[in-house]
């Protein structure tokens, strides 16, 4: 892998905290608010610099030989070759590494919004632009508002949380309708059945039109065509 395409990180989370401690003279509440503000600032600045992007959500635990790792890698490569979209991930291993790897090897923008965790999260070697975060919610907001389309691959609690927030933002009109693609029919069908049978039909906690906010597919050509038709989002 060529080193010349790797761009430096923004401020590290340690640098952010040190600056906030200096600026706020030991007031822990203000230090935290300051750090959150700076993480949002770095994330939003990156979004502004990036242009159109697809955000990949999915498990950090997905191994390289998993079919969904390979699918994420192929899709990211095609996105880089066939569109002007950057690929945005959480910058870690698993599906995130697959998305960054495909985009990187195709010569595209491969962005990692990374986070410091006690396990699982290490920055994959395929990001061209890394933005570090301490807080999950600042990272999630930045990844959400970076995107003109979303791909959600099989994942755990974090993936469910991320895609649920995106659906909520679109449902409530806080974000314009964009392609939300759940990749993995076998994985996502039980959740979609819960949406339809339990939330919609039994308890009526969502509306019929909410089921049209997303698609579920494994068809890579359909995914690419859906992304290409995505409206340009104002960021």
C-alpha positions in Angstrom: 0.0 0.0 0.0 1.4 3.4 -1.0 1.9 5.8 2.0 1.6 8.9 -0.1 -2.2 8.8 -0.2 -2.6 8.7 3.6 -3.5 12.1 5.0 -2.8 13.1 8.6 -5.4 12.8 11.3 -7.3 15.8 12.6 -6.6 16.7 16.3 -6.4 13.5 18.4 -9.0 13.1 21.2 -6.1 13.6 23.7 -5.2 16.9 22.0 -8.9 18.0 22.0 -9.2 17.2 25.7 -5.9 19.0 26.6 -7.0 22.1 24.8 -10.4 22.0 26.5 -8.8 21.6 29.9 -6.6 24.6 29.3 -9.5 26.7 28.0 -11.9 25.8 30.8 -9.6 25.7 33.9 -10.8 22.5 35.4 -14.5 22.8 35.0 -15.4 19.3 34.0 -18.8 20.0 32.6 -17.4 22.8 30.3 -14.5 20.5 29.3 -16.9 17.8 28.1 -19.0 20.3 26.2 -15.9 21.8 24.7 -14.7 18.4 23.6 -18.1 17.5 22.1 -18.1 20.7 20.2 -14.7 20.2 18.8 -15.5 16.6 17.7 -18.6 18.0 15.9 -16.5 20.7 14.3 -13.9 18.3 13.0 -16.6 15.9 11.7 -18.6 18.7 10.0 -15.5 20.2 8.5 -14.7 16.8 7.0 -18.2 16.5 5.6 -17.9 19.9 4.0 -14.6 18.9 2.4 -15.8 15.5 1.2 -18.7 16.2 -1.1 -21.1 13.3 -2.0 -20.6 10.2 0.1 -22.0 6.8 1.0 -21.9 5.7 4.6 -21.3 2.0 5.3 -22.6 0.6 8.6 -21.8 -3.0 9.7 -20.1 -5.2 12.2 -16.5 -4.8 13.2 -16.4 -8.6 13.8 -17.0 -9.6 10.2 -14.0 -11.7 9.0 -12.2 -11.1 5.7 -13.4 -14.4 4.3 -17.1 -13.6 5.1 -19.3 -13.2 2.0 -20.5 -9.8 3.4 -17.0 -8.5 3.8 -16.4 -9.4 0.2 -19.7 -7.8 -0.9 -18.9 -4.6 1.0 -15.5 -4.5 -0.5 -16.9 -5.0 -4.1 -19.6 -2.4 -3.6 -17.1 0.2 -2.3 -14.8 -0.5 -5.2 -17.6 0.0 -7.7 -18.8 3.2 -5.9 -15.3 4.6 -6.2 -15.0 3.6 -9.9 -18.5 4.4 -11.1 -19.6 7.4 -9.1 -18.2 10.6 -7.6 -19.1 9.4 -4.0 -16.6 9.0 -1.2 -17.0 6.0 1.1 -17.4 6.8 4.8 -17.1 4.2 7.5 -16.3 4.0 11.2 -12.7 3.3 10.2 -12.4 0.0 12.1 -12.1 -3.6 11.0 -14.8 -5.9 9.6 -17.4 -4.3 7.3 -15.8 -0.9 7.9 -12.4 -2.3 6.8 -14.0 -3.8 3.7 -15.6 -0.5 2.7 -12.4 1.4 3.1 -10.4 -1.3 1.3 -12.6 -1.4 -1.7 -12.6 2.4 -2.1 -8.9 2.8 -1.4 -7.8 0.2 -3.9 -10.0 1.7 -6.5 -8.4 5.1 -6.0 -11.4 6.7 -4.3 -11.9 8.8 -1.1 -11.9 6.4 1.8 -12.8 8.1 5.1 -12.7 6.7 8.6 -14.6 8.3 11.5 -12.8 6.3 14.2 -13.5 5.9 17.9 -11.4 4.8 20.8 -12.8 1.5 22.4 -11.3 -1.0 24.8 -11.8 -3.8 22.2 -12.5 -4.3 18.5 -11.8 -0.8 17.3 -8.4 -0.3 15.5 -8.0 1.9 12.5 -7.9 -0.1 9.3 -5.0 0.7 7.0 -7.2 1.8 4.1 -8.5 5.2 5.2 -7.2 8.2 3.3 -8.7 10.6 5.8 -9.1 9.8 9.5 -11.2 11.8 12.0 -11.0 10.5 15.6 -13.8 10.6 18.1 -14.2 9.8 21.8 -18.0 10.1 22.0 -20.3 7.7 20.1 -23.0 10.2 19.5 -20.8 12.8 17.9 -19.3 10.2 15.6 -22.8 8.9 14.7 -24.1 12.3 13.9 -21.1 13.0 11.7 -21.4 9.7 9.9 -25.1 10.3 9.4 -24.8 13.8 8.1 -21.9 12.9 5.8 -24.0 10.7 3.7 -26.1 11.0 0.6 -26.9 7.2 0.8 -26.6 4.5 3.5 -25.6 0.9 3.2 -26.3 -1.2 6.4 -24.6 -4.6 6.4 -25.1 -7.3 9.0 -24.0 -6.0 12.4 -24.7 -5.8 16.1 -26.2 -3.3 18.5 -24.2 -0.5 17.1 -25.4 -1.1 13.5 -29.0 -1.4 14.7 -28.6 1.8 16.6 -27.1 3.7 13.6 -29.7 2.6 11.0 -32.6 3.2 13.5 -31.5 6.7 14.0 -31.3 7.3 10.2 -34.8 5.9 9.8 -36.1 8.1 12.6 -34.5 11.2 11.1 -36.1 10.6 7.7 -39.5 9.5 9.3 -39.7 12.7 11.3 -38.6 15.0 8.5 -35.3 16.0 10.2 -33.5 14.7 7.2 -34.5 14.5 3.6 -35.3 11.0 2.1 -32.2 9.3 0.9 -31.4 5.8 -0.1 -31.3 3.5 2.9 -30.3 0.1 1.8 -30.2 -2.9 4.2 -27.7 -5.3 2.6 -28.4 -8.9 3.5 -31.9 -10.4 2.9 -31.3 -13.3 5.3 -30.0 -11.1 8.1 -32.5 -8.3 7.9 -35.7 -10.1 7.1 -36.5 -11.0 10.7 -36.2 -7.4 11.8 -38.3 -6.2 8.8 -40.9 -8.8 9.8 -40.9 -7.3 13.3 -41.4 -3.9 11.8 -44.3 -5.0 9.7 -46.1 -7.6 11.9 -45.5 -6.2 15.4 -44.9 -2.5 15.1 -47.2 -1.7 12.1 -50.0 -4.3 12.2 -50.2 -5.3 15.8 -49.3 -2.2 17.8 -49.5 0.5 15.1 -46.4 2.3 16.4 -45.3 3.1 12.8 -47.2 4.1 9.6 -47.5 2.0 6.4 -45.4 4.5 4.5 -42.6 4.0 7.0 -42.0 0.6 5.4 -41.0 2.5 2.2 -38.1 4.3 3.8 -35.7 1.5 3.1 -35.1 -1.4 0.8 -33.6 -4.8 1.6 -31.5 -6.5 -1.1 -28.3 -8.4 -1.9 -28.4 -7.3 -5.6 -25.2 -5.3 -6.1 -26.4 -3.8 -9.4 -29.6 -2.5 -7.8 -27.6 -1.1 -4.9 -25.3 0.8 -7.3 -28.2 2.1 -9.4 -30.1 3.3 -6.3 -27.0 5.1 -5.1 -26.5 6.8 -8.4 -30.0 8.1 -8.3 -29.6 9.7 -4.9 -30.3 13.4 -4.7 -27.4 15.7 -3.8 -27.8 16.5 -0.2 -27.3 20.0 1.2 -24.6 19.8 3.9 
